[in-house]
Amino acid sequence: MDANRNRYRQLRLSFMHWLEELDFKLAAADPDYQHTPADKAVNRINNNLKFHPGKAVYKDHFGAALDKVPGTGDFYIQIGINESLLAGGLWRTAPGVLRSVRDAIDYNGQELEKILGQKSFKDTFGGLYEDERLQTAPKGFSRDHPYIHLLRNKTFAVVHRLSRDTVLEADFTAHVVQVYMEMLPFRRYLNQAITV
């Protein structure tokens, strides 16, 4: 890092300038968007070795979280050497938050199913991010619940993977805004579940 610190700072600054532009465009597209300054959005370059001692000291990507409302799922951007993606939702969240999402599914699971079933949504994200799932029903829910396939999830997130060519296209920012808008009903469902 010492040998490349100046180059890193230049690249980080360019990424932050782009985030500021994107922040403005997302706010124009979504009237409920929460403005997120680039310096608050961008992630640190250091990996957390306390919890992941096997990881490299430094990340090989820039990451940022936009539309950051405290206590809700944000919109995540990762631009990296080996992997770039757009994501959003709730990742292995706290038990109380997870219970709120499950209660929302119990009350109105058909709305989440409708969002996940939209052709444009499936084309963009494929479906829910596959992560750890319960083998049986969560406590308080029946094994034959009509939405048991959703209730067993511990993570409620979606991911849109980006090719290097897509990231380098002139209209990349427009692509990001389009993915954000496609994801918005899903994020709103989750955020309503955990804030109402």
Buried (B, 14 or more C-beta within 10 A) or exposed (E): EEEEEEEEEEEBEEBBEBBEEBBEBBBEEBEEBBEBEBEEBBBEBEBEEEEEEEEEEEBEBBBBBBBBEEEBBBBBBBBBEEEBBBBBBBBEBEEEBBBBBBBBBBEBBEBBBEBBEBEEBEEBBEEBBEEEEEEEBBEEBEEEBEBBEBBBBBBBBBBBEBEEEBEEEEEBBEBBBBBBBBBBBBBBBBBBBBEE
